[in-house]
């Protein structure tokens, strides 16, 4: 039953997206704050896994633990945002001093 409902909702969203020029981006793109956070995760994880960052595999980013799984999810979100032409509004990652 849930699959049928989800399929119907998806079909309606796709039909609506086909009728409005910017609708596809609104439906299938991440929200700005999700895109910004994904980019932050990618930068932070890249630094923390580098020699300069201590070559660690799991680290804290604020109150959130990030690891390889976080990086992979962030790649998807950031990729969708980039494909939609989004630009980052938040500050870039600043390594701890």
C-alpha distance (Angstrom), angle and dihedral (degrees) to the residues before:
residue distance angle dihedral
X1 . . .
X2 3.81 . .
X3 3.80 91.7 .
X4 3.79 90.9 54.2
X5 3.79 91.3 49.9
X6 3.80 92.0 47.3
X7 3.81 90.6 47.9
X8 3.80 90.3 51.0
X9 3.80 92.0 49.3
X10 3.77 91.4 48.0
X11 3.81 91.1 49.3
X12 3.81 91.0 50.6
X13 3.80 91.8 48.2
X14 3.79 91.9 49.2
X15 3.80 91.9 48.5
X16 3.81 90.7 49.7
X17 3.82 91.2 46.5
X18 3.80 90.2 54.7
X19 3.82 91.6 57.1
X20 3.81 99.8 49.6
X21 3.82 122.1 56.4
X22 3.81 96.6 -140.4
X23 3.78 97.2 31.6
X24 3.80 95.0 93.4
X25 3.78 91.4 58.4
X26 3.80 91.4 48.1
X27 3.80 93.5 52.7
X28 3.78 103.7 36.5
X29 3.82 102.3 32.0
X30 3.79 124.7 85.3
X31 3.79 120.8 -108.3
X32 3.79 113.9 -96.9
X33 3.81 94.6 -108.3
X34 3.83 91.0 49.6
X35 3.81 90.5 50.2
X36 3.81 92.2 48.0
X37 3.82 91.3 48.6
X38 3.82 91.9 49.0
X39 3.80 90.9 52.8
X40 3.81 89.6 48.3
X41 3.81 91.1 51.9
X42 3.80 91.3 50.4
X43 3.80 92.9 50.7
X44 3.80 94.6 44.0
X45 3.79 94.4 46.5
X46 3.80 92.0 47.7
X47 3.80 90.8 52.9
X48 3.83 95.7 43.5
X49 3.80 92.4 49.7
X50 3.81 92.1 48.9
X51 3.79 124.2 90.0
X52 3.82 89.9 -107.1
X53 3.81 90.3 54.2
X54 3.78 95.0 48.4
X55 3.82 97.8 -96.4
X56 3.79 92.2 -100.1
X57 3.78 123.9 162.5
X58 3.80 100.9 -151.2
X59 3.79 124.8 30.2
X60 3.76 142.0 161.9
X61 3.79 119.1 -101.1
X62 3.77 102.6 -169.8
X63 3.81 104.5 -55.0
X64 3.83 93.8 -19.8
X65 3.79 127.9 87.8
X66 3.80 112.1 -138.8
X67 3.79 127.9 -165.3
X68 3.80 140.1 152.0
X69 3.81 91.8 -62.2
X70 3.82 89.8 53.4
X71 3.79 89.5 50.3
X72 3.80 92.2 52.2
X73 3.80 92.8 50.1
X74 3.81 90.4 46.1
X75 3.82 90.0 52.0
X76 3.80 90.1 58.4
X77 3.80 94.7 47.5
X78 3.80 94.0 43.6
X79 3.81 90.8 46.4
X80 3.80 91.8 53.9
X81 3.79 90.8 47.7
X82 3.79 93.1 48.9
X83 3.81 90.7 47.7
X84 3.80 88.6 53.6
X85 3.81 90.4 51.6
X86 3.80 95.4 -109.6
X87 3.78 119.6 161.4
X88 3.73 126.8 -155.6
X89 3.81 117.5 -98.2
X90 3.81 98.4 179.1
X91 3.78 128.7 79.8
X92 3.82 117.0 -89.2
X93 3.80 122.4 -108.9
X94 3.78 114.5 -76.0
X95 3.81 114.2 -156.1
X96 3.79 113.9 -129.7
X97 3.76 114.2 -97.6
